[in-house]
Amino acid sequence: MIIRYSPAFLKSLKKADVRIRKRVKRRITIFSKNPNDLELNNHPLKDPYQGCRSIDVTADWRAIYKEVHEEDSIAYFIILATHGQLYK
């Protein structure tokens, strides 16, 4: 699976604490090897993020992505935020 990042995701990542950035890197590494690893708690989302999926970065932080199926499967990470920020 190919992994891509939206500008908004990269901006959030840049603003995040260094511990969160390191954790995101580890989680993306796990994701690239096995998107369904139980440690990630990969699951589909409902409104307002219908059609997207989420992986746990920490107990509070989430990385939201969309799967795009073209010639290859692409995981396009679009949002990095805390659970509270996502569901205000």
N, CA, C and O atoms as a Tinker XYZ file with bonds, in Angstrom:
   352  protein
     1  N      0.846000   -1.178000    0.000000    73     2
     2  CA     0.000000    0.000000    0.000000    64     1     3
     3  C      0.892000    1.243000    0.000000    63     2     4     5
     4  O      1.869000    1.336000    0.743000    81     3
     5  N      0.524000    2.181000   -0.851000    73     3     6
     6  CA     1.244000    3.448000   -0.947000    64     5     7
     7  C      0.641000    4.411000    0.072000    63     6     8     9
     8  O     -0.577000    4.457000    0.245000    81     7
     9  N      1.487000    5.171000    0.736000    73     7    10
    10  CA     1.025000    6.124000    1.749000    64     9    11
    11  C      1.320000    7.543000    1.274000    63    10    12    13
    12  O      2.438000    7.864000    0.871000    81    11
    13  N      0.296000    8.378000    1.331000    73    11    14
    14  CA     0.404000    9.795000    0.964000    64    13    15
    15  C     -0.177000   10.631000    2.108000    63    14    16    17
    16  O     -0.942000   10.134000    2.935000    81    15
    17  N      0.205000   11.913000    2.135000    73    15    18
    18  CA    -0.240000   12.811000    3.204000    64    17    19
    19  C     -0.789000   14.102000    2.614000    63    18    20    21
    20  O     -0.229000   14.649000    1.663000    81    19
    21  N     -1.880000   14.580000    3.180000    73    19    22
    22  CA    -2.425000   15.871000    2.752000    64    21    23
    23  C     -1.591000   16.987000    3.380000    63    22    24    25
    24  O     -0.923000   16.764000    4.390000    81    23
    25  N     -1.623000   18.179000    2.795000    73    23    26
    26  CA    -0.924000   19.307000    3.412000    64    25    27
    27  C     -1.422000   19.591000    4.832000    63    26    28    29
    28  O     -0.630000   19.947000    5.704000    81    27
    29  N     -2.716000   19.437000    5.067000    73    27    30
    30  CA    -3.273000   19.687000    6.409000    64    29    31
    31  C     -2.726000   18.682000    7.421000    63    30    32    33
    32  O     -2.441000   19.044000    8.563000    81    31
    33  N     -2.579000   17.424000    7.008000    73    31    34
    34  CA    -2.020000   16.404000    7.891000    64    33    35
    35  C     -0.574000   16.763000    8.250000    63    34    36    37
    36  O     -0.183000   16.710000    9.416000    81    35
    37  N      0.208000   17.126000    7.239000    73    35    38
    38  CA     1.614000   17.479000    7.478000    64    37    39
    39  C      1.741000   18.720000    8.355000    63    38    40    41
    40  O      2.646000   18.805000    9.185000    81    39
    41  N      0.838000   19.680000    8.176000    73    39    42
    42  CA     0.854000   20.890000    9.006000    64    41    43
    43  C      0.566000   20.532000   10.464000    63    42    44    45
    44  O      1.244000   21.021000   11.368000    81    43
    45  N     -0.430000   19.686000   10.696000    73    43    46
    46  CA    -0.752000   19.243000   12.059000    64    45    47
    47  C      0.403000   18.464000   12.664000    63    46    48    49
    48  O      0.715000   18.615000   13.845000    81    47
    49  N      1.029000   17.638000   11.855000    73    47    50
    50  CA     2.168000   16.845000   12.329000    64    49    51
    51  C      3.324000   17.751000   12.738000    63    50    52    53
    52  O      3.968000   17.522000   13.762000    81    51
    53  N      3.581000   18.770000   11.941000    73    51    54
    54  CA     4.664000   19.709000   12.235000    64    53    55
    55  C      4.413000   20.467000   13.538000    63    54    56    57
    56  O      5.350000   20.747000   14.285000    81    55
    57  N      3.140000   20.800000   13.813000    73    55    58
    58  CA     2.789000   21.533000   15.028000    64    57    59
    59  C      2.745000   20.647000   16.270000    63    58    60    61
    60  O      2.815000   21.147000   17.393000    81    59
    61  N      2.631000   19.345000   16.073000    73    59    62
    62  CA     2.477000   18.425000   17.206000    64    61    63
    63  C      3.774000   18.312000   18.009000    63    62    64    65
    64  O      4.868000   18.565000   17.505000    81    63
    65  N      3.614000   17.930000   19.252000    73    63    66
    66  CA     4.735000   17.681000   20.147000    64    65    67
    67  C      5.650000   16.611000   19.543000    63    66    68    69
    68  O      5.185000   15.741000   18.808000    81    67
    69  N      6.936000   16.674000   19.849000    73    67    70
    70  CA     7.906000   15.730000   19.286000    64    69    71
    71  C      7.545000   14.284000   19.635000    63    70    72    73
    72  O      7.784000   13.384000   18.830000    81    71
    73  N      6.978000   14.047000   20.813000    73    71    74
    74  CA     6.577000   12.677000   21.183000    64    73    75
    75  C      5.466000   12.169000   20.269000    63    74    76    77
    76  O      5.445000   10.994000   19.902000    81    75
    77  N      4.553000   13.049000   19.907000    73    75    78
    78  CA     3.470000   12.665000   18.998000    64    77    79
    79  C      4.044000   12.398000   17.612000    63    78    80    81
    80  O      3.650000   11.430000   16.962000    81    79
    81  N      4.963000   13.236000   17.151000    73    79    82
    82  CA     5.575000   13.024000   15.827000    64    81    83
    83  C      6.287000   11.676000   15.767000    63    82    84    85
    84  O      6.170000   10.960000   14.772000    81    83
    85  N      7.015000   11.328000   16.810000    73    83    86
    86  CA     7.703000   10.030000   16.844000    64    85    87
    87  C      6.694000    8.888000   16.851000    63    86    88    89
    88  O      6.893000    7.864000   16.197000    81    87
    89  N      5.615000    9.077000   17.594000    73    87    90
    90  CA     4.585000    8.036000   17.684000    64    89    91
    91  C      3.891000    7.849000   16.335000    63    90    92    93
    92  O      3.592000    6.721000   15.943000    81    91
    93  N      3.636000    8.947000   15.625000    73    91    94
    94  CA     3.026000    8.868000   14.293000    64    93    95
    95  C      3.949000    8.075000   13.363000    63    94    96    97
    96  O      3.489000    7.206000   12.622000    81    95
    97  N      5.228000    8.371000   13.403000    73    95    98
    98  CA     6.180000    7.664000   12.545000    64    97    99
    99  C      6.148000    6.162000   12.820000    63    98   100   101
   100  O      6.141000    5.359000   11.887000    81    99
   101  N      6.130000    5.782000   14.101000    73    99   102
   102  CA     6.080000    4.351000   14.450000    64   101   103
   103  C      4.780000    3.710000   13.974000    63   102   104   105
   104  O      4.784000    2.596000   13.450000    81   103
   105  N      3.669000    4.422000   14.161000    73   103   106
   106  CA     2.370000    3.876000   13.754000    64   105   107
   107  C      2.270000    3.736000   12.233000    63   106   108   109
   108  O      1.710000    2.756000   11.741000    81   107
   109  N      2.799000    4.692000   11.496000    73   107   110
   110  CA     2.771000    4.604000   10.040000    64   109   111
   111  C      3.647000    3.442000    9.566000    63   110   112   113
   112  O      3.307000    2.767000    8.594000    81   111
   113  N      4.761000    3.208000   10.241000    73   111   114
   114  CA     5.616000    2.061000    9.907000    64   113   115
   115  C      4.855000    0.757000   10.103000    63   114   116   117
   116  O      4.893000   -0.125000    9.245000    81   115
   117  N      4.167000    0.637000   11.228000    73   115   118
   118  CA     3.356000   -0.555000   11.484000    64   117   119
   119  C      2.266000   -0.663000   10.425000    63   118   120   121
   120  O      2.030000   -1.741000    9.880000    81   119
   121  N      1.605000    0.448000   10.136000    73   119   122
   122  CA     0.528000    0.482000    9.148000    64   121   123
   123  C      1.017000    0.026000    7.776000    63   122   124   125
   124  O      0.324000   -0.724000    7.088000    81   123
   125  N      2.198000    0.472000    7.378000    73   123   126
   126  CA     2.710000    0.124000    6.053000    64   125   127
   127  C      2.989000   -1.376000    5.931000    63   126   128   129
   128  O      2.909000   -1.937000    4.838000    81   127
   129  N      3.314000   -2.021000    7.048000    73   127   130
   130  CA     3.565000   -3.463000    7.040000    64   129   131
   131  C      2.268000   -4.259000    7.135000    63   130   132   133
   132  O      2.111000   -5.284000    6.472000    81   131
   133  N      1.339000   -3.781000    7.966000    73   131   134
   134  CA     0.067000   -4.475000    8.167000    64   133   135
   135  C     -0.983000   -3.470000    8.624000    63   134   136   137
   136  O     -1.059000   -3.160000    9.813000    81   135
   137  N     -1.794000   -2.957000    7.700000    73   135   138
   138  CA    -2.796000   -1.964000    8.070000    64   137   139
   139  C     -3.813000   -2.456000    9.103000    63   138   140   141
   140  O     -4.462000   -1.649000    9.769000    81   139
   141  N     -3.949000   -3.758000    9.235000    73   139   142
   142  CA    -4.926000   -4.311000   10.164000    64   141   143
   143  C     -4.313000   -4.808000   11.468000    63   142   144   145
   144  O     -4.946000   -5.570000   12.200000    81   143
   145  N     -3.091000   -4.384000   11.763000    73   143   146
   146  CA    -2.458000   -4.758000   13.028000    64   145   147
   147  C     -3.357000   -4.313000   14.176000    63   146   148   149
   148  O     -3.827000   -3.175000   14.199000    81   147
   149  N     -3.591000   -5.204000   15.119000    73   147   150
   150  CA    -4.504000   -4.902000   16.221000    64   149   151
   151  C     -4.067000   -3.703000   17.048000    63   150   152   153
   152  O     -4.905000   -3.021000   17.638000    81   151
   153  N     -2.779000   -3.439000   17.098000    73   151   154
   154  CA    -2.243000   -2.310000   17.864000    64   153   155
   155  C     -2.761000   -0.961000   17.332000    63   154   156   157
   156  O     -2.841000    0.018000   18.074000    81   155
   157  N     -3.105000   -0.925000   16.054000    73   155   158
   158  CA    -3.549000    0.324000   15.427000    64   157   159
   159  C     -5.018000    0.631000   15.672000    63   158   160   161
   160  O     -5.436000    1.782000   15.548000    81   159
   161  N     -5.805000   -0.377000   16.016000    73   159   162
   162  CA    -7.253000   -0.210000   16.169000    64   161   163
   163  C     -7.847000    0.457000   14.928000    63   162   164   165
   164  O     -8.633000    1.398000   15.033000    81   163
   165  N     -7.464000   -0.039000   13.761000    73   163   166
   166  CA    -7.928000    0.492000   12.488000    64   165   167
   167  C     -9.425000    0.217000   12.351000    63   166   168   169
   168  O     -9.862000   -0.932000   12.426000    81   167
   169  N    -10.214000    1.289000   12.147000    73   167   170
   170  CA   -11.655000    1.109000   12.065000    64   169   171
   171  C    -12.296000    2.175000   11.171000    63   170   172   173
   172  O    -11.773000    3.281000   11.036000    81   171
   173  N    -13.445000    1.824000   10.557000    73   171   174
   174  CA   -14.155000    2.795000    9.729000    64   173   175
   175  C    -14.846000    3.831000   10.609000    63   174   176   177
   176  O    -15.163000    3.570000   11.769000    81   175
   177  N    -15.070000    5.002000   10.039000    73   175   178
   178  CA   -15.712000    6.097000   10.777000    64   177   179
   179  C    -17.101000    6.380000   10.231000    63   178   180   181
   180  O    -17.423000    6.061000    9.086000    81   179
   181  N    -17.907000    6.985000   11.082000    73   179   182
   182  CA   -19.257000    7.417000   10.696000    64   181   183
   183  C    -19.240000    8.934000   10.540000    63   182   184   185
   184  O    -18.188000    9.566000   10.632000    81   183
   185  N    -20.412000    9.508000   10.303000    73   183   186
   186  CA   -20.502000   10.963000   10.140000    64   185   187
   187  C    -19.783000   11.679000   11.255000    63   186   188   189
   188  O    -19.878000   11.233000   12.398000    81   187
   189  N    -19.088000   12.731000   11.008000    73   187   190
   190  CA   -18.956000   13.465000    9.755000    64   189   191
   191  C    -17.807000   12.976000    8.880000    63   190   192   193
   192  O    -17.463000   13.632000    7.897000    81   191
   193  N    -17.207000   11.839000    9.219000    73   191   194
   194  CA   -16.049000   11.325000    8.484000    64   193   195
   195  C    -16.386000   10.049000    7.725000    63   194   196   197
   196  O    -15.530000    9.181000    7.554000    81   195
   197  N    -17.629000    9.933000    7.271000    73   195   198
   198  CA   -18.091000    8.766000    6.528000    64   197   199
   199  C    -17.159000    8.503000    5.343000    63   198   200   201
   200  O    -16.808000    9.430000    4.613000    81   199
   201  N    -16.764000    7.262000    5.152000    73   199   202
   202  CA   -15.879000    6.896000    4.046000    64   201   203
   203  C    -14.411000    6.919000    4.422000    63   202   204   205
   204  O    -13.563000    6.527000    3.621000    81   203
   205  N    -14.097000    7.373000    5.627000    73   203   206
   206  CA   -12.709000    7.423000    6.104000    64   205   207
   207  C    -12.487000    6.332000    7.142000    63   206   208   209
   208  O    -13.427000    5.717000    7.646000    81   207
   209  N    -11.224000    6.117000    7.437000    73   207   210
   210  CA   -10.845000    5.168000    8.478000    64   209   211
   211  C     -9.890000    5.876000    9.445000    63   210   212   213
   212  O     -9.308000    6.909000    9.114000    81   211
   213  N     -9.743000    5.311000   10.624000    73   211   214
   214  CA    -8.904000    5.921000   11.656000    64   213   215
   215  C     -7.974000    4.879000   12.253000    63   214   216   217
   216  O     -8.337000    3.714000   12.410000    81   215
   217  N     -6.761000    5.325000   12.584000    73   215   218
   218  CA    -5.852000    4.500000   13.387000    64   217   219
   219  C     -5.489000    5.288000   14.641000    63   218   220   221
   220  O     -5.430000    6.518000   14.625000    81   219
   221  N     -5.249000    4.564000   15.713000    73   219   222
   222  CA    -4.848000    5.201000   16.965000    64   221   223
   223  C     -3.357000    5.510000   16.927000    63   222   224   225
   224  O     -2.539000    4.641000   16.622000    81   223
   225  N     -3.018000    6.740000   17.234000    73   223   226
   226  CA    -1.621000    7.133000   17.385000    64   225   227
   227  C     -1.248000    6.989000   18.859000    63   226   228   229
   228  O     -0.213000    6.413000   19.196000    81   227
   229  N     -2.104000    7.518000   19.728000    73   227   230
   230  CA    -2.000000    7.330000   21.179000    64   229   231
   231  C     -3.422000    7.049000   21.656000    63   230   232   233
   232  O     -4.328000    6.842000   20.848000    81   231
   233  N     -3.607000    7.043000   22.965000    73   231   234
   234  CA    -4.959000    6.843000   23.485000    64   233   235
   235  C     -5.886000    7.977000   23.053000    63   234   236   237
   236  O     -7.094000    7.771000   22.939000    81   235
   237  N     -5.336000    9.178000   22.808000    73   235   238
   238  CA    -6.154000   10.335000   22.446000    64   237   239
   239  C     -5.987000   10.782000   20.997000    63   238   240   241
   240  O     -6.949000   11.278000   20.410000    81   239
   241  N     -4.820000   10.630000   20.403000    73   239   242
   242  CA    -4.542000   11.121000   19.052000    64   241   243
   243  C     -4.950000   10.093000   18.000000    63   242   244   245
   244  O     -4.758000    8.890000   18.177000    81   243
   245  N     -5.523000   10.602000   16.889000    73   243   246
   246  CA    -5.964000    9.762000   15.784000    64   245   247
   247  C     -5.388000   10.276000   14.470000    63   246   248   249
   248  O     -5.196000   11.477000   14.277000    81   247
   249  N     -5.121000    9.339000   13.580000    73   247   250
   250  CA    -4.738000    9.658000   12.201000    64   249   251
   251  C     -5.863000    9.133000   11.311000    63   250   252   253
   252  O     -6.152000    7.937000   11.298000    81   251
   253  N     -6.487000   10.037000   10.574000    73   251   254
   254  CA    -7.622000    9.702000    9.716000    64   253   255
   255  C     -7.123000    9.612000    8.276000    63   254   256   257
   256  O     -6.366000   10.463000    7.811000    81   255
   257  N     -7.563000    8.560000    7.580000    73   255   258
   258  CA    -7.151000    8.404000    6.184000    64   257   259
   259  C     -8.301000    7.899000    5.333000    63   258   260   261
   260  O     -9.289000    7.360000    5.832000    81   259
   261  N     -8.138000    8.094000    4.025000    73   259   262
   262  CA    -9.066000    7.562000    3.029000    64   261   263
   263  C     -8.291000    6.576000    2.175000    63   262   264   265
   264  O     -7.128000    6.800000    1.841000    81   263
   265  N     -8.946000    5.488000    1.829000    73   263   266
   266  CA    -8.345000    4.532000    0.901000    64   265   267
   267  C     -8.771000    4.886000   -0.506000    63   266   268   269
   268  O     -9.957000    5.072000   -0.781000    81   267
   269  N     -7.791000    4.978000   -1.400000    73   267   270
   270  CA    -8.054000    5.254000   -2.797000    64   269   271
   271  C     -7.544000    4.048000   -3.582000    63   270   272   273
   272  O     -6.393000    3.636000   -3.437000    81   271
   273  N     -8.413000    3.497000   -4.407000    73   271   274
   274  CA    -8.027000    2.322000   -5.195000    64   273   275
   275  C     -7.874000    2.728000   -6.652000    63   274   276   277
   276  O     -8.853000    2.964000   -7.361000    81   275
   277  N     -6.641000    2.802000   -7.069000    73   275   278
   278  CA    -6.338000    3.077000   -8.467000    64   277   279
   279  C     -5.575000    1.858000   -8.966000    63   278   280   281
   280  O     -6.026000    0.731000   -8.762000    81   279
   281  N     -4.438000    2.056000   -9.611000    73   279   282
   282  CA    -3.615000    0.916000   -9.995000    64   281   283
   283  C     -3.102000    0.212000   -8.745000    63   282   284   285
   284  O     -3.058000   -1.017000   -8.685000    81   283
   285  N     -2.720000    0.994000   -7.759000    73   283   286
   286  CA    -2.296000    0.478000   -6.465000    64   285   287
   287  C     -3.209000    1.074000   -5.403000    63   286   288   289
   288  O     -3.825000    2.118000   -5.616000    81   287
   289  N     -3.292000    0.409000   -4.268000    73   287   290
   290  CA    -4.057000    0.965000   -3.150000    64   289   291
   291  C     -3.251000    2.087000   -2.511000    63   290   292   293
   292  O     -2.053000    1.944000   -2.266000    81   291
   293  N     -3.917000    3.198000   -2.245000    73   291   294
   294  CA    -3.268000    4.355000   -1.635000    64   293   295
   295  C     -4.001000    4.696000   -0.344000    63   294   296   297
   296  O     -5.227000    4.811000   -0.327000    81   295
   297  N     -3.244000    4.857000    0.730000    73   295   298
   298  CA    -3.788000    5.360000    1.990000    64   297   299
   299  C     -3.412000    6.834000    2.043000    63   298   300   301
   300  O     -2.237000    7.181000    2.163000    81   299
   301  N     -4.411000    7.689000    1.954000    73   299   302
   302  CA    -4.198000    9.136000    1.925000    64   301   303
   303  C     -4.570000    9.703000    3.288000    63   302   304   305
   304  O     -5.749000    9.888000    3.590000    81   303
   305  N     -3.554000    9.980000    4.116000    73   303   306
   306  CA    -3.785000   10.505000    5.461000    64   305   307
   307  C     -4.156000   11.974000    5.359000    63   306   308   309
   308  O     -3.412000   12.785000    4.807000    81   307
   309  N     -5.340000   12.305000    5.910000    73   307   310
   310  CA    -5.876000   13.649000    5.724000    64   309   311
   311  C     -5.969000   14.466000    7.006000    63   310   312   313
   312  O     -5.921000   15.695000    6.954000    81   311
   313  N     -6.103000   13.805000    8.162000    73   311   314
   314  CA    -6.270000   14.539000    9.417000    64   313   315
   315  C     -5.454000   13.880000   10.517000    63   314   316   317
   316  O     -5.435000   12.656000   10.643000    81   315
   317  N     -4.785000   14.700000   11.306000    73   315   318
   318  CA    -4.105000   14.263000   12.528000    64   317   319
   319  C     -4.599000   15.179000   13.638000    63   318   320   321
   320  O     -4.364000   16.388000   13.610000    81   319
   321  N     -5.290000   14.592000   14.619000    73   319   322
   322  CA    -5.871000   15.418000   15.694000    64   321   323
   323  C     -6.220000   14.542000   16.891000    63   322   324   325
   324  O     -6.192000   13.314000   16.821000    81   323
   325  N     -6.548000   15.209000   17.983000    73   323   326
   326  CA    -7.019000   14.473000   19.145000    64   325   327
   327  C     -8.475000   14.078000   18.921000    63   326   328   329
   328  O     -9.167000   14.651000   18.079000    81   327
   329  N     -8.920000   13.104000   19.680000    73   327   330
   330  CA   -10.300000   12.659000   19.574000    64   329   331
   331  C    -11.259000   13.823000   19.847000    63   330   332   333
   332  O    -12.261000   13.987000   19.150000    81   331
   333  N    -10.947000   14.620000   20.857000    73   331   334
   334  CA   -11.775000   15.774000   21.195000    64   333   335
   335  C    -11.838000   16.810000   20.080000    63   334   336   337
   336  O    -12.896000   17.393000   19.841000    81   335
   337  N    -10.725000   17.047000   19.397000    73   335   338
   338  CA   -10.706000   18.003000   18.301000    64   337   339
   339  C    -11.545000   17.506000   17.118000    63   338   340   341
   340  O    -12.161000   18.305000   16.413000    81   339
   341  N    -11.565000   16.218000   16.909000    73   339   342
   342  CA   -12.306000   15.647000   15.782000    64   341   343
   343  C    -13.813000   15.715000   15.995000    63   342   344   345
   344  O    -14.571000   15.886000   15.040000    81   343
   345  N    -14.245000   15.582000   17.235000    73   343   346
   346  CA   -15.679000   15.483000   17.505000    64   345   347
   347  C    -16.205000   16.619000   18.375000    63   346   348   349
   348  O    -16.987000   16.376000   19.294000    81   347
   349  N    -15.789000   17.855000   18.103000    73   347   350
   350  CA   -16.291000   19.033000   18.818000    64   349   351
   351  C    -17.732000   19.258000   18.483000    63   350   352
   352  O    -18.342000   20.202000   18.983000    81   351
